[in-house]
Structure formats: C-alpha cells, structure tokens
Amino acid sequence: MSRNKLPAFKMLVLWWCLVGIAAAELTLVPGRLSIDGILWGDAIFWQGSAQGWSKSGFEFQRRLALLGLSGAVTEPIDMRLEFDFSQVVLRDIFVDFRFRNGFLLRAGQFKLPLSFEFETPEGKLKLDDYSLLYLINITKPVDSRDIGLMVSYVNPCSETSAFRVMAMVVNGTGPNVGDDNSWKDVCVRAVFRPWLRDNYQFAGRYYYGWRYGGGAGWMGLGAEAVLTRGCFSIQSELAARRYLNKWAPGGYFQVTGDFGLFEPAVRGEIIRWEDDKFQWRVLSGLGFKFAGERLKVIFGYQYHTLIPDWTYKGIILQLQAVL
C-alpha cells in the first residue's frame, strides 16, 4: 500500500474505534458550549475512460474529519467554529445575532444557504456525495463558503403556512482567502411552505457576483421543491448560470426513502455547458444506520459522463461516524 493511501486506511480503522463514543453529543459547558464532529471516508473501486483509453483502480479516500464548536455567548448571540482536519483548513467561523421578531444577522465565514442541498450537512446526506450543482460552480461562482454578512427572517405567518427569506452580501472569493473582488456578491433566497401539516417546500434564489477581481459578471438563478409523504421524499432543483453572456442550465431529481434501519436513494443530474456539451451523472445508494444516525454505512454506485469526452463509473463503500 502506498504511503499516500495509508492515512486514509488508518482513518477507516479509527471509525470503528469511535463507534462507542458516537452515540452521544459532547457537551463541554451545559447550555453554553458543545462539540460535534464527523469522520467520513470512502473505499472506491472505479473505472474511467476517455478518448480510447481506459483505466481502473481501487483506493481509500479520506473525505472529512470535522470538529466543530458551538457556543452561546449570551441569550441572543451564538457562535460557531468548525475545522476540517482532513484538509487542515478552517471551514466556519461566524457569530449569529438572533432577534425575537424573527430576524437573524450572521457575520463571518460560513456556508451560504443557497439551496436545500446547501443546507444539508454531510451527515444527513442520503447518497455518498452532493450533486453537480453543488460541486461545480453552477449555484455559486467559487466554493460553497464565503466571508460576509447574512440577514434572514423566519415568519410563521399562520398555523398552516411558513415563510423564510435570506439576503447575503459576501466577498465572492471563497473561504480563507483575501478579497480581490472590487465589488461584492449578493444573493436573495426565499422558501415557502404552504401547509405545515405537509412537508412540501418550494424555494427560489437569485445570485449576482463577479469573477477575476470584478472583471466579469456572473448571474445564477434557481428553483427548488421538496415533497415528503410518509417514508418517501422527492427533492428537485433547476438552476442556471449566465457567465460571459452564455447560459449553462442544469438540474437534478432525487428520490429517497427512510425505513428506519436502511435508506435507499437515487438521483439523476444533468448540466448543459456553454459549448453545448452535456454532463450527467446517476447515483444510487443504500444506507444502513446504527446508533440512531450517528454511524452510517452507504453502499453506492455512480455513473458519470461528459459527452463525448470521458466516462467514470464507481462502486463506493462509505463510512460515517457523527458525534
């Protein structure tokens, strides 16, 4: 086994050592300070082909080793610090100011809540990865995290409906970097839930930003829906970006089930790029939950292609341990 694969293998072994402590969240100071974390790694058998050649392999990958601290400074002020030890990088550092009228002000470096998928933490995913809209710059020009401000408002306007709205102003250059953007990126998103007794949610967003130090405008649009009935849930998103006066639309459709111990899931994704090439991917998976949802094993398969350039296929075993 090569040296670069050995740390990932050690992480997989560490998973099973953490099973005993994964059943409880750790509270450092009751009501004031708590710690949480997730270990996430894959074992993958893959095969790729491009322009007449093909290659296959088997490898371990370390995906995440997160440790987070959540604290209550005072009753209306909370803070969050999160570090990823697998990449040795700071992910989140922000402060929330909560107001009794439903408003929240967030300042710092944080993950932008641009979609239902962006709001889903890694430990709650039903498949082994996020969609292409999340991973590739269709929703946001650079990275899912950024530095700036967010104002949000939650209004339970009656017993049968609810409404959320968020407005964000960020550097637009991503996390842990300086600001070379002479302007700022702005985004507005609204989420509407018509009936509280049914988990039907609909959302739309508008994003406008800049690339290359403010020299090129970037616009993104999105519409989403989540429909949950019984054990099954349907989630779908349509998105499009406009960059250099060219549009790149995309979307996904996902169906998941929750039957207690196991969770089947399937998702189809597609993007049409500015050069009229199509990139699409299909993921399927079967997850098994232990100790509630704090230990999860996912068996997955994906088929991923950029027509006509390349094709990738993978069989994945993913392990998650959540504090």
Protein Blocks (a to p, Z undefined) as FASTA:
>chain_A
ZZklmmmmmmmmmmmmmmmmmmpccdfbghkaccddddddddddddddeehiacdddddd
dfbdcddddddfblmlccdddddfklopafbdcdddddfkopacdedjddddfbfklmpc
fklpfbfbdcfklmpcfkbmgajbdcdddddddddfbfkbccdddddddehnoghiacfb
fbdcddddddddfblkbccddddddddddeehhiaccddddddddddehjbccddddddd
deehiacddddddddddehjaccdddddddddfkopacddddddddddeehjlbccdddd
ddddddfkbccddddddddddZZ
